[in-house]
Amino acid sequence: MQLQSLTAISPLDGRYRKQLEELAPYFSEFALIRYRVLVEIEYFIALGEQKLFTLPKTQVGALRKIYQEFTVENAQLIKETEKVTNHDVKAVEYFVKNELKGLGLEDKLEWVHFGLTSQDVNNTATPLFWKEAIEHVYMPAIANLVLQLKKFGKQWIKIPMLARTHGQPASPTILGKEILVFAERLEGQVKLLGDIPFAAKFGGATGNFNAHHVAFPKINWGKFGDKFVNNTLGLQRMKYTTQIEHYDNIAAQFDTLKRINTILIDFSRDIWQYISMDYFKQKIKANEVGSSAMPHKVNPIDFENAEGNLGLANALFEHLSAKLPISRLQRDLTDSTVLRNVGVPFSHSILALKSLAKGMDKLILNEAKLHDDLENNWAVIAEAIQTVLRRENYPQPYEALKALTRGGEQITQKTMHKFIDGLKISASLKKELKAITPHNYTGIW
């Protein structure tokens, strides 16, 4: 079978390909090769700026075009070379050298990949595409979701709602405030995500610039590496490394993304529950089908899809964050195959964000249902009444309300007012207590 959306093994490149096409420039095999070429080219330019060889300034722009205008055909050529070398980074080196020949730089070819190990390229290329995917795709997507949550919060900030703790009716709350709970949680974790540096390794075969130093002992290669990684690539170079980067920072990013996804699972389940309670209706499209057997159904499928994708993402983020920081001695190869999959949990997370945005856009508040639930649960103001009675030093108010609300009788407005009338308190205090309802006992928001 030829590879296409219907024959792809992974649904990410099959069923969901159109939704995830924007991620191909970051996580595809083509993308990995292109970012490797970028690192090799920028390193070559940096060596020229270090005056190790003469590089005409007029050639710098042409050199950068090699990765700026990198094509699928270029990547395929590298893959063909890899069949011979059986080494992916070496194939990139040969490609870059060949491109330099076309620019008349034949006498500079051996400065390509000078003193490097493949991990100097991989451990800069990977955090670079990861950084750009986070900044260009993930951050805008999560920011838009938080913005929509805040919009709902503001829109529903005066809508009272029966709260439920342990699944049971509890002191009333405000719908808008309950939505803002998630906005606040997400903002906190997104800030933490933004505080974690995108770390990289650049220091030769075992991290000590051995080859660089033996060739040019008078050059401060540590300073060179810092300038190249920190300034040119916009990453943060780890000073003391083995052959590979520590992966501690990217593991922390995976863990933070996992916490964000966990918050979104919580949100998905809550909205699913509110829909099942009829607090929300959903916009209907005429030709859509909710069930092949039950014509009346409009399923909360967007929130279910989000929950499923978030769970898949978290399972993979968990493995990535646990595995990557561990490597036998100065290097084993287990990180290589694992790192090729960082786009998978990222993609499932983006799918979830898109599903949530779609689902939230369908929500229609059913305010009448929220009102009815409050009206049918007058027992929830027992807390308010016993608290005011405590203020007045009324004897055992909690016990009195407990006896009333646990007596098996349905508590209505009439029941509650009859109870208040039977209390030995002033008329003004009775009036104050009767003014409390499930609809206004909502705190301060």
C-alpha positions as CSV (number, residue, x, y, z in Angstrom):
1,M,0.0,0.0,0.0
2,Q,1.1,3.5,-0.7
3,L,1.2,5.8,2.3
4,Q,-1.8,8.1,2.4
5,S,-4.2,9.2,5.1
6,L,-6.3,6.0,4.7
7,T,-3.3,3.7,4.8
8,A,-1.3,5.4,7.6
9,I,-0.7,3.2,10.6
10,S,-0.9,6.1,13.1
11,P,-4.2,8.0,13.2
12,L,-2.1,11.1,13.7
13,D,-0.9,10.8,10.1
14,G,-4.2,9.2,9.0
15,R,-7.6,10.3,10.4
16,Y,-6.2,13.4,12.0
17,R,-3.7,14.5,9.4
18,K,-5.6,17.6,8.3
19,Q,-5.9,18.8,11.8
20,L,-2.2,18.3,12.5
21,E,-0.6,19.4,9.3
22,E,0.7,22.5,11.0
23,L,3.0,20.2,13.2
24,A,4.8,18.6,10.2
25,P,7.4,21.5,10.0
26,Y,8.4,20.6,13.6
27,F,8.0,16.9,14.2
28,S,8.3,15.1,10.8
29,E,11.4,13.3,9.6
30,F,11.7,16.1,7.1
31,A,11.7,18.6,10.0
32,L,14.4,16.7,12.0
33,I,16.6,16.6,8.9
34,R,16.1,20.3,8.2
35,Y,16.9,21.4,11.7
36,R,20.0,19.3,11.6
37,V,21.0,21.1,8.4
38,L,20.3,24.4,10.2
39,V,22.6,23.6,13.0
40,E,25.4,22.4,10.7
41,I,25.1,25.6,8.6
42,E,25.0,28.0,11.6
43,Y,27.9,26.2,13.2
44,F,29.9,26.5,9.9
45,I,29.1,30.2,9.9
46,A,30.1,30.6,13.6
47,L,33.5,28.9,12.9
48,G,34.0,31.5,10.1
49,E,33.2,34.3,12.5
50,Q,35.7,32.8,14.9
51,K,38.3,33.5,12.1
52,L,39.3,29.8,11.8
53,F,38.9,30.3,8.1
54,T,37.9,33.1,5.8
55,L,34.2,33.3,5.0
56,P,33.0,36.1,2.8
57,K,30.1,37.9,4.4
58,T,28.4,37.8,1.0
59,Q,28.2,34.0,1.4
60,V,26.4,34.0,4.7
61,G,23.0,34.7,3.2
62,A,23.5,32.0,0.6
63,L,24.5,29.5,3.3
64,R,21.4,30.2,5.3
65,K,19.2,29.7,2.2
66,I,20.3,26.1,2.3
67,Y,18.0,25.4,5.3
68,Q,15.6,28.3,4.8
69,E,14.7,26.9,1.3
70,F,15.2,23.3,2.3
71,T,12.9,21.0,0.3
72,V,11.4,17.5,0.6
73,E,13.7,16.6,-2.4
74,N,16.7,17.7,-0.4
75,A,15.6,15.6,2.6
76,Q,15.0,12.6,0.3
77,L,18.6,13.0,-1.1
78,I,19.9,12.9,2.5
79,K,17.8,9.7,3.1
80,E,19.3,8.1,0.1
81,T,22.8,8.9,1.4
82,E,21.9,7.5,4.7
83,K,21.2,4.1,3.1
84,V,24.9,4.0,2.3
85,T,26.3,5.6,5.4
86,N,23.9,3.9,7.8
87,H,24.2,7.1,9.8
88,D,21.7,9.9,9.6
89,V,23.8,12.8,10.8
90,K,26.8,11.8,8.6
91,A,24.4,11.9,5.7
92,V,23.5,15.5,6.6
93,E,27.1,16.4,6.8
94,Y,27.7,15.1,3.2
95,F,24.7,17.0,2.0
96,V,25.9,20.3,3.5
97,K,29.4,19.7,2.0
98,N,27.9,19.1,-1.4
99,E,25.8,22.4,-1.1
100,L,29.0,24.2,-0.2
101,K,30.6,23.0,-3.4
102,G,27.8,24.7,-5.3
103,L,28.7,28.0,-3.6
104,G,32.3,27.7,-4.5
105,L,33.5,26.8,-1.0
106,E,35.3,23.6,-1.9
107,D,38.3,24.5,0.1
108,K,36.2,24.9,3.3
109,L,34.4,21.5,3.2
110,E,36.2,20.0,6.2
111,W,35.0,22.8,8.5
112,V,31.6,21.2,8.2
113,H,30.9,19.2,11.4
114,F,34.4,20.1,12.6
115,G,35.1,18.5,16.0
116,L,31.5,17.5,16.5
117,T,29.8,14.3,17.5
118,S,26.3,13.6,16.1
119,Q,24.7,14.5,19.4
120,D,26.0,18.0,19.2
121,V,23.7,18.3,16.2
122,N,20.8,16.2,17.6
123,N,20.9,17.8,21.0
124,T,20.6,21.3,19.5
125,A,18.3,20.4,16.6
126,T,15.7,18.6,18.8
127,P,15.4,21.3,21.5
128,L,15.2,23.9,18.7
129,F,12.3,22.4,16.9
130,W,10.7,21.6,20.3
131,K,11.1,25.2,21.3
132,E,9.6,26.5,18.1
133,A,6.7,24.1,18.2
134,I,5.9,25.2,21.8
135,E,6.2,28.9,21.0
136,H,4.5,28.9,17.6
137,V,1.8,26.3,18.1
138,Y,1.2,25.2,21.7
139,M,1.3,28.6,23.5
140,P,-1.2,30.3,21.1
141,A,-3.5,27.3,21.3
142,I,-3.5,27.1,25.1
143,A,-3.7,30.9,25.4
144,N,-6.9,30.9,23.2
145,L,-8.4,28.2,25.4
146,V,-7.7,30.2,28.5
147,L,-9.1,33.3,26.9
148,Q,-12.4,31.4,26.1
149,L,-12.6,30.2,29.6
150,K,-12.2,33.8,30.9
151,K,-14.9,34.9,28.5
152,F,-17.3,32.3,29.8
153,G,-16.3,33.2,33.4
154,K,-17.2,36.8,32.8
155,Q,-20.3,35.9,30.9
156,W,-21.6,33.6,33.6
157,I,-20.3,35.4,36.7
158,K,-23.9,36.2,37.9
159,I,-25.4,32.7,37.2
160,P,-26.0,30.8,40.5
161,M,-25.5,27.1,40.4
162,L,-26.0,24.2,42.8
163,A,-22.6,22.9,43.8
164,R,-21.9,19.3,44.4
165,T,-19.3,17.9,46.7
166,H,-18.9,14.1,46.9
167,G,-21.6,14.1,44.3
168,Q,-24.2,15.5,46.7
169,P,-25.9,18.9,46.7
170,A,-23.7,21.5,48.5
171,S,-23.5,25.2,49.1
172,P,-24.4,27.1,45.9
173,T,-21.7,28.6,43.8
174,I,-21.4,30.7,40.6
175,L,-21.1,29.0,37.2
176,G,-18.6,31.7,36.0
177,K,-16.4,31.3,39.0
178,E,-16.3,27.5,38.5
179,I,-15.1,28.1,35.0
180,L,-12.5,30.6,36.2
181,V,-11.1,27.9,38.5
182,F,-9.8,26.2,35.4
183,A,-8.5,29.4,33.8
184,E,-6.5,30.1,37.0
185,R,-5.1,26.6,37.2
186,L,-4.0,26.6,33.5
187,E,-2.4,30.1,33.7
188,G,-0.3,28.9,36.7
189,Q,1.0,25.9,34.8
190,V,1.6,27.7,31.5
191,K,3.7,30.3,33.4
192,L,5.7,27.4,34.9
193,L,6.2,26.0,31.4
194,G,7.4,29.3,30.2
195,D,10.0,29.5,33.0
196,I,11.7,26.2,32.0
197,P,14.7,26.9,29.7
198,F,15.1,25.0,26.4
199,A,18.4,23.2,27.2
200,A,21.0,21.9,24.7
201,K,24.3,20.1,24.7
202,F,27.3,21.2,22.6
203,G,30.7,20.0,23.6
204,G,32.1,17.1,21.5
205,A,32.1,13.4,21.9
206,T,32.1,13.3,25.7
207,G,31.2,16.9,26.4
208,N,34.8,18.3,26.9
209,F,35.6,19.8,23.5
210,N,38.4,17.3,23.3
211,A,38.8,17.5,19.5
212,H,38.3,21.2,19.4
213,H,40.9,21.8,22.1
214,V,43.6,19.5,20.6
215,A,43.3,21.3,17.3
216,F,43.1,24.9,18.6
217,P,44.2,24.9,22.3
218,K,44.3,28.7,22.5
219,I,40.5,29.2,21.8
220,N,38.1,29.3,24.7
221,W,35.7,26.6,23.3
222,G,33.4,26.8,26.2
223,K,32.8,30.5,25.5
224,F,32.4,29.7,21.8
225,G,29.8,27.0,22.6
226,D,27.9,29.3,24.9
227,K,27.7,32.0,22.3
228,F,26.7,29.6,19.5
229,V,24.0,27.8,21.5
230,N,22.7,30.7,23.6
231,N,22.9,33.5,21.1
232,T,22.8,32.0,17.7
233,L,20.3,29.2,18.3
234,G,18.4,30.8,21.2
235,L,18.8,27.8,23.5
236,Q,20.6,27.4,26.8
237,R,23.8,25.4,26.7
238,M,24.4,23.0,29.6
239,K,28.1,23.4,30.7
240,Y,28.8,19.9,32.1
241,T,27.5,17.1,30.0
242,T,28.3,13.6,28.7
243,Q,27.9,12.9,25.0
244,I,24.2,13.8,25.4
245,E,22.2,16.5,27.0
246,H,20.8,15.9,30.5
247,Y,17.2,16.0,29.3
248,D,16.2,17.3,32.8
249,N,14.6,20.5,31.4
250,I,12.7,18.8,28.6
251,A,11.5,16.2,31.2
252,A,10.3,19.1,33.4
253,Q,8.5,20.5,30.3
254,F,6.9,17.1,29.7
255,D,5.8,16.9,33.3
256,T,4.3,20.4,33.1
257,L,2.5,19.6,29.9
258,K,1.2,16.5,31.7
259,R,-0.2,18.6,34.5
260,I,-1.8,21.0,32.0
261,N,-3.4,18.0,30.3
262,T,-4.6,16.7,33.7
263,I,-6.3,20.0,34.4
264,L,-7.9,19.7,31.0
265,I,-9.1,16.2,31.7
266,D,-10.7,17.5,34.8
267,F,-12.4,20.3,32.8
268,S,-13.6,17.8,30.1
269,R,-15.2,15.6,32.7
270,D,-16.9,18.4,34.5
271,I,-18.4,19.9,31.3
272,W,-19.4,16.4,30.2
273,Q,-21.2,16.0,33.6
274,Y,-22.9,19.4,33.3
275,I,-24.1,18.4,29.8
276,S,-25.5,15.2,31.2
277,M,-27.2,17.2,33.9
278,D,-28.8,19.4,31.2
279,Y,-27.0,22.5,32.5
280,F,-25.7,22.9,28.9
281,K,-27.4,22.1,25.6
282,Q,-25.3,21.8,22.5
283,K,-25.6,23.5,19.1
284,I,-27.0,21.1,16.6
285,K,-25.9,20.7,13.0
286,A,-28.7,19.5,10.7
287,N,-26.9,16.6,9.1
288,E,-24.9,15.4,12.1
289,V,-25.7,12.1,13.8
290,G,-25.3,11.4,17.5
291,S,-26.2,7.7,17.4
292,S,-26.7,5.3,14.6
293,A,-29.7,3.9,16.5
294,M,-31.1,6.7,18.7
295,P,-32.0,9.7,16.6
296,H,-32.5,12.1,19.6
297,K,-28.9,11.9,20.8
298,V,-26.4,14.8,20.7
299,N,-23.3,13.4,22.3
300,P,-20.6,15.5,24.1
301,I,-18.1,13.9,21.7
302,D,-15.7,16.8,21.6
303,F,-15.1,16.6,25.4
304,E,-14.8,12.8,25.2
305,N,-12.3,13.0,22.3
306,A,-10.3,15.6,24.2
307,E,-10.2,13.4,27.3
308,G,-9.1,10.4,25.3
309,N,-6.3,12.3,23.5
310,L,-5.2,13.9,26.7
311,G,-4.8,10.5,28.4
312,L,-2.8,9.2,25.5
313,A,-0.5,12.3,25.6
314,N,0.0,11.9,29.3
315,A,1.0,8.3,29.1
316,L,3.7,9.1,26.6
317,F,4.8,12.3,28.4
318,E,5.2,10.1,31.5
319,H,7.5,7.7,29.8
320,L,9.5,10.5,28.1
321,S,10.1,12.4,31.3
322,A,11.0,9.2,33.2
323,K,13.3,7.7,30.6
324,L,15.2,10.5,28.9
325,P,17.2,11.7,32.0
326,I,18.6,8.2,32.4
327,S,21.6,7.1,30.2
328,R,24.2,4.5,30.9
329,L,27.5,6.1,31.7
330,Q,28.5,8.7,29.0
331,R,25.9,7.5,26.5
332,D,23.6,4.8,25.3
333,L,21.3,5.0,22.3
334,T,17.9,4.6,24.0
335,D,17.3,8.4,23.9
336,S,17.6,8.5,20.1
337,T,14.5,6.4,19.3
338,V,12.5,7.9,22.1
339,L,13.2,11.5,21.1
340,R,11.8,10.8,17.6
341,N,8.4,10.4,19.3
342,V,8.2,13.8,21.2
343,G,5.8,15.0,18.5
344,V,3.3,12.2,19.3
345,P,2.1,13.3,22.7
346,F,2.4,16.9,21.5
347,S,0.1,16.1,18.6
348,H,-2.5,14.4,20.9
349,S,-2.4,17.4,23.2
350,I,-3.1,19.8,20.2
351,L,-5.9,17.5,19.0
352,A,-7.4,17.8,22.5
353,L,-7.1,21.6,22.5
354,K,-8.9,21.7,19.2
355,S,-11.6,19.4,20.4
356,L,-12.1,21.5,23.5
357,A,-12.3,24.7,21.5
358,K,-14.9,23.0,19.2
359,G,-16.9,21.6,22.1
360,M,-16.9,24.9,24.0
361,D,-18.2,26.7,20.9
362,K,-21.2,24.4,20.9
363,L,-22.3,25.1,24.5
364,I,-25.6,26.7,25.1
365,L,-26.4,27.5,28.7
366,N,-29.7,26.1,30.0
367,E,-30.2,28.6,32.8
368,A,-33.7,27.3,33.6
369,K,-32.2,23.9,34.6
370,L,-29.7,25.5,36.9
371,H,-32.6,27.5,38.5
372,D,-34.7,24.4,39.0
373,D,-31.9,22.5,40.7
374,L,-31.4,25.3,43.2
375,E,-35.1,25.6,43.8
376,N,-35.4,21.9,44.5
377,N,-32.5,22.0,47.0
378,W,-33.4,24.4,49.8
379,A,-31.5,22.2,52.2
380,V,-28.3,23.7,51.0
381,I,-28.9,27.0,52.8
382,A,-28.9,25.1,56.2
383,E,-25.2,26.1,56.4
384,A,-26.1,29.8,56.0
385,I,-28.8,29.7,58.6
386,Q,-26.8,27.8,61.3
387,T,-23.9,30.2,60.7
388,V,-26.0,33.3,61.3
389,L,-27.5,31.6,64.4
390,R,-24.0,30.9,65.7
391,R,-23.3,34.6,65.2
392,E,-26.3,35.3,67.5
393,N,-25.1,32.8,70.0
394,Y,-28.2,30.7,69.4
395,P,-27.9,27.3,71.3
396,Q,-26.8,24.3,69.1
397,P,-27.9,25.7,65.7
398,Y,-25.9,23.1,63.8
399,E,-27.7,20.3,65.5
400,A,-31.1,21.9,65.0
401,L,-30.5,22.2,61.2
402,K,-29.1,18.7,61.1
403,A,-32.3,17.3,62.6
404,L,-34.4,19.3,60.1
405,T,-32.4,18.4,56.9
406,R,-31.8,14.7,57.7
407,G,-35.4,14.0,58.7
408,G,-36.3,12.5,55.4
409,E,-38.7,15.3,54.4
410,Q,-38.2,17.2,51.2
411,I,-36.9,20.6,52.2
412,T,-38.7,23.4,50.4
413,Q,-38.9,27.2,50.9
414,K,-42.1,26.6,52.9
415,T,-40.4,24.0,55.1
416,M,-37.4,26.2,55.8
417,H,-39.5,29.2,56.6
418,K,-41.7,27.2,58.9
419,F,-38.6,26.1,60.7
420,I,-37.4,29.7,61.0
421,D,-40.8,30.8,62.3
422,G,-40.4,28.2,65.1
423,L,-37.1,29.6,66.3
424,K,-37.1,31.8,69.5
425,I,-35.4,34.7,67.8
426,S,-36.4,38.3,67.0
427,A,-38.6,39.2,64.1
428,S,-35.8,41.1,62.4
429,L,-33.5,38.1,62.6
430,K,-36.3,35.9,61.1
431,K,-36.6,38.4,58.3
432,E,-32.8,38.2,57.7
433,L,-32.8,34.4,57.6
434,K,-35.8,34.2,55.3
435,A,-34.0,36.5,52.8
436,I,-31.5,33.7,52.3
437,T,-32.3,31.5,49.3
438,P,-30.4,28.9,47.3
439,H,-30.2,31.5,44.5
440,N,-28.5,34.2,46.5
441,Y,-26.4,32.2,48.9
442,T,-23.4,32.2,46.5
443,G,-20.6,34.1,48.3
444,I,-18.7,36.9,46.8
445,W,-18.0,36.9,43.0
